[in-house]
Amino acid sequence: MNNERIAMSLIFPFLAVFIIAAYLGLIGGLFIFLHGNTELKQWSVIIVGVALTLGVPTFAYLLERKTESK
């Protein structure tokens, strides 16, 4: 039991860092792809960035409101 807890306390932080790094790598790759392969260049990156900045909190708010206990 104790060895399992120690193992989990080491695995979860590394797993979290790996997942965040993978997510950021995908977003960065998307931005590079959009900048290099669209006619809008930097404007396509700005549009996607603004959509993420506004969309993620809005989605979280709506999901929280839907799952809120009464």
C-alpha positions in Angstrom: 0.0 0.0 0.0 2.7 2.5 1.0 4.9 1.7 -2.0 1.9 2.2 -4.3 1.3 5.6 -2.8 4.9 6.6 -3.3 4.8 5.4 -6.9 1.7 7.4 -7.6 3.1 10.5 -6.0 6.0 10.3 -8.4 4.0 9.3 -11.5 1.2 11.8 -11.5 3.4 15.0 -11.5 5.4 13.7 -14.4 2.3 12.6 -16.2 0.8 16.1 -15.7 3.9 17.8 -17.1 3.9 15.4 -20.0 0.3 16.1 -20.9 0.7 19.8 -20.6 3.8 19.8 -22.8 2.0 17.7 -25.4 -0.9 20.1 -25.4 1.3 23.1 -25.7 3.3 21.4 -28.5 0.1 20.8 -30.4 -1.1 24.3 -30.0 2.3 25.7 -31.1 2.3 23.4 -34.1 -1.2 24.6 -35.0 -0.1 28.2 -34.8 3.0 27.6 -36.9 1.0 25.7 -39.5 -1.6 28.5 -39.7 1.0 31.2 -40.0 2.9 29.3 -42.8 0.0 27.9 -44.8 -2.8 30.4 -44.8 -3.1 33.7 -46.6 -4.1 35.5 -43.4 -0.6 34.7 -41.9 -0.5 36.3 -38.4 -4.2 37.1 -38.4 -5.2 33.4 -38.5 -3.0 32.9 -35.4 -4.7 35.9 -33.7 -8.2 34.6 -34.6 -7.5 31.1 -33.2 -5.8 32.6 -30.1 -8.8 34.8 -29.4 -11.2 32.0 -30.0 -9.3 29.8 -27.5 -9.1 32.6 -25.0 -12.8 33.3 -25.1 -14.0 29.8 -25.9 -12.4 27.8 -23.2 -13.7 29.9 -20.2 -17.1 30.1 -21.9 -17.3 26.4 -22.4 -16.2 25.8 -18.8 -18.8 28.2 -17.4 -21.6 26.6 -19.4 -20.5 23.1 -18.4 -20.2 24.2 -14.7 -23.7 25.7 -14.8 -25.1 22.6 -16.4 -23.5 20.3 -13.8 -24.1 22.5 -10.8 -26.0 20.8 -8.0 -29.2 22.5 -6.9 
